């Protein structure tokens, strides 16, 4: 990535989130439901239009059958993204994936990694650090990616923060389905930034953007391949 490249604009980040949500919803709603189990940024591929595709299904599991709510399996996954019930018990629910999605959406909003031990003590785990700020608009603005500037609708950001909190619920039964998450994100995407006459936007939307999404205080998590862009840890 070129040094000093601009962060992705808000519209592109939402576009990525919607594409990833659509992929998870498809897996969950297929005839034989599939639990992705290791949903994280490094498993999201992006094409030239920043449309998201899921990759690396090595840890995917068939969903529960015969009326069961979960499957029990050996604990595998990535710290910082794995749902608490799975880490604690090995019980894996469809909505365990929803927790991981909430973490990824939080990364997209803040520009921070899910786990970064180079950050100050108490800020290593993104969810633990950011959660208290997600329900307060003033606090939320302080943790938003500074690369966005003021070029995002605060109403949309706050609704996205509320959705993240729902995804991060400790009880998987109270988390939303991926269908609900997708529907909510599409509504959030309809909230547009009102640009004042004397202020011109300085970033393009995802349809023509060539900028790259930077995590703060780290090297870029995006590597460009021949056919797609992959987030990497």
C-alpha positions in Angstrom: 0.0 0.0 0.0 1.3 3.5 -0.8 2.4 5.5 2.2 -0.2 8.1 3.2 -3.1 6.5 1.3 -6.4 7.7 2.5 -8.6 5.5 4.7 -11.8 4.1 3.1 -14.8 6.4 3.3 -17.8 5.5 5.4 -19.9 4.4 2.4 -17.3 1.8 1.4 -17.0 0.5 4.9 -20.7 -0.1 5.0 -20.6 -1.7 1.6 -18.0 -4.2 2.9 -20.1 -4.9 6.0 -23.3 -5.4 4.0 -21.5 -7.9 1.7 -20.0 -9.8 4.5 -23.4 -9.9 6.3 -25.1 -11.2 3.2 -22.5 -14.0 3.0 -23.1 -15.1 6.6 -26.9 -14.9 6.2 -26.7 -17.1 3.2 -24.7 -19.8 5.2 -27.1 -19.6 8.1 -30.2 -19.9 5.9 -29.1 -22.6 3.6 -30.9 -26.0 3.6 -28.2 -27.4 5.8 -27.2 -24.4 7.9 -23.5 -23.7 8.3 -21.7 -22.0 11.2 -18.7 -20.2 9.9 -17.0 -20.4 13.3 -14.0 -18.2 12.5 -15.4 -15.0 11.1 -12.8 -12.2 11.1 -11.4 -9.5 8.9 -8.6 -11.7 7.5 -11.2 -14.1 6.0 -13.0 -11.3 4.0 -11.9 -11.0 0.4 -12.6 -7.8 -1.5 -12.9 -7.3 -5.3 -12.1 -4.2 -7.2 -15.4 -2.6 -6.2 -14.9 -3.5 -2.5 -17.6 -6.2 -2.6 -17.0 -8.7 0.2 -16.7 -12.4 -0.2 -16.0 -14.9 2.6 -13.0 -17.2 2.3 -11.3 -20.0 4.3 -14.1 -22.4 5.4 -11.6 -24.7 7.1 -13.3 -24.3 10.5 -16.9 -24.2 9.3 -19.3 -26.6 11.0 -22.8 -27.9 10.1 -25.4 -26.2 12.1 -27.6 -27.8 14.8 -30.2 -30.3 13.7 -33.1 -32.2 15.3 -34.3 -29.2 17.2 -31.0 -28.7 19.0 -29.9 -25.1 19.6 -26.2 -25.7 19.3 -23.4 -28.1 18.4 -20.5 -29.0 20.7 -17.1 -29.0 19.2 -13.4 -28.5 20.1 -12.7 -24.9 20.7 -10.9 -23.3 17.7 -11.0 -19.8 16.3 -9.3 -16.5 16.8 -9.1 -14.7 20.1 -10.8 -11.3 19.9 -13.5 -12.6 17.5 -14.7 -15.8 19.1 -18.0 -15.6 21.0 -17.8 -16.0 24.8 -20.1 -19.0 25.1 -17.9 -20.9 22.6 -14.7 -20.0 24.4 -16.2 -21.0 27.7 -18.1 -24.2 26.8 -17.4 -25.3 23.2 -21.1 -24.8 22.5 -21.4 -23.3 19.0 -24.6 -21.5 17.9 -25.5 -19.9 14.6 -25.4 -16.7 16.5 -21.9 -17.3 17.6 -21.0 -16.0 14.2 -23.1 -12.9 14.9 -20.7 -12.0 17.7 -17.7 -12.2 15.4 -19.6 -10.0 12.9 -20.1 -7.4 15.6 -16.3 -7.3 16.2 -15.6 -6.8 12.5 -18.1 -4.0 12.2 -16.5 -2.4 15.3 -13.1 -2.7 13.5 -14.6 -1.0 10.4 -15.9 1.9 12.5 -12.9 2.5 14.8 -10.0 1.5 12.6 -8.5 -0.6 15.4 -7.7 -4.3 15.3 -9.8 -6.7 17.4 -6.6 -7.6 19.3 -3.6 -5.3 19.4 -1.0 -5.8 22.2 0.9 -2.8 21.0 -1.8 -0.5 22.3 -1.8 0.8 26.0 -2.7 -1.5 28.8 -6.5 -1.9 29.0 -7.0 -1.3 25.3 -5.6 -4.5 23.9 -9.0 -6.1 23.3 -11.1 -3.9 21.1 -14.5 -5.1 22.4 -13.6 -4.5 26.1 -12.2 -1.1 25.4 -14.9 0.2 23.0 -18.1 -1.3 24.4 -18.7 1.4 27.1 -18.6 4.1 24.4 -21.0 2.6 22.0 -24.2 3.7 23.7 -23.2 7.4 24.1 -23.0 9.6 21.0 -20.3 11.9 22.4 -18.1 9.0 23.5 -18.8 7.2 20.2 -17.4 10.2 18.2 -14.2 9.9 20.2 -13.6 6.3 19.2 -14.6 6.6 15.5 -11.7 6.2 13.1 -10.0 9.7 12.9 -9.4 9.0 9.2 -13.1 9.5 8.6 -13.0 13.0 9.8 -16.6 14.3 10.0 -17.5 12.7 6.7 -20.0 10.2 8.0 -23.6 10.6 9.3 -23.5 10.5 13.1 -27.1 9.1 13.1 -25.9 6.2 10.9 -22.8 5.7 13.1 -24.9 5.6 16.3 -27.3 3.1 14.8 -24.4 1.0 13.7 -23.0 1.2 17.3 -26.4 0.0 18.6 -26.3 -2.9 16.2 -22.8 -3.8 17.4 -24.0 -3.9 21.0 -26.8 -6.3 19.9 -24.3 -8.5 18.2 -22.0 -8.5 21.2 -24.7 -9.7 23.7 -23.2 -12.3 26.1 -26.3 -14.6 25.6 -26.4 -15.9 22.0 -30.2 -16.2 22.2 -30.5 -12.4 22.6 -28.3 -11.6 19.6 -30.0 -10.7 16.3 -30.1 -13.1 13.4 -27.8 -12.3 10.4 -31.0 -11.6 8.4 -31.9 -8.9 10.9 -28.3 -7.6 10.9 -28.3 -7.4 7.1 -31.7 -5.6 7.1 -30.5 -3.1 9.7 -27.3 -2.4 7.8 -29.2 -1.7 4.6 -31.4 0.8 6.4 -28.3 2.4 7.9 -26.8 2.7 4.5 -29.8 4.8 3.4 -28.8 7.5 5.9 -26.7 9.9 3.9 -24.3 12.6 5.0 -25.6 16.1 4.5 -22.8 18.2 3.0 -22.9 21.9 3.7 -22.6 24.2 0.6 -19.2 25.5 1.8 -17.8 22.0 2.5 -16.9 19.7 -0.4 -16.4 16.0 0.3 -12.8 15.0 -0.3 -13.3 11.2 -0.7 -15.0 9.1 -3.3 -17.6 6.5 -2.6 -16.9 2.8 -3.0 -17.9 2.7 -6.6 -14.7 4.5 -7.6 -12.5 4.5 -4.5 -8.9 3.5 -4.7 -8.1 4.2 -1.1 -7.3 1.6 1.5 -8.7 1.0 5.0 -6.0 1.6 7.6 -6.0 0.4 11.2 -4.6 3.0 13.5 -1.0 2.5 14.9 -0.5 -0.6 12.7 0.5 -1.5 9.2 -2.3 -1.8 6.7 -4.3 -5.0 7.1 -5.1 -5.2 3.4 -2.9 -7.0 0.8 -3.7 -6.8 -2.8 -3.8 -10.0 -4.9 -4.4 -10.6 -8.5 -8.2 -11.0 -8.2 -9.1 -9.7 -4.8 -8.0 -7.9 -1.7 -7.7 -9.8 1.5 -7.8 -8.4 5.0 -4.9 -9.9 7.0 -4.0 -9.9 10.7 
